[in-house]
Amino acid sequence: MAVPKGKVSKARRDKRRSSVWKLSAPALVKCPKCGALHMPHRMCSECGYYNGRQVKAVQADEQ
């Protein structure tokens, strides 16, 4: 005869789920043009280059 499963307490359930939902830090790569860190497969926000060519004109900071 089948036996009902035992109740899993909230504490035991939450302990099991605690390690599943942690966010990982985004990976960063170094821009070959300027050396700034940016996310992979994205345009560099510092110099505006992606895959060896300029895709956006970025204004230089005036100081």
KABELQUI-V47335 format. One record per pair of residues at least 24 apart in sequence whose C-alpha atoms are under 10 Angstrom apart, sorted by the first residue. I is the first residue (numbers start at 1). J is the second residue. Records with the same first field share a line. If there is no record, write none. Layout:
BEGIN
I->J, J
END
This chain:
BEGIN
none
END
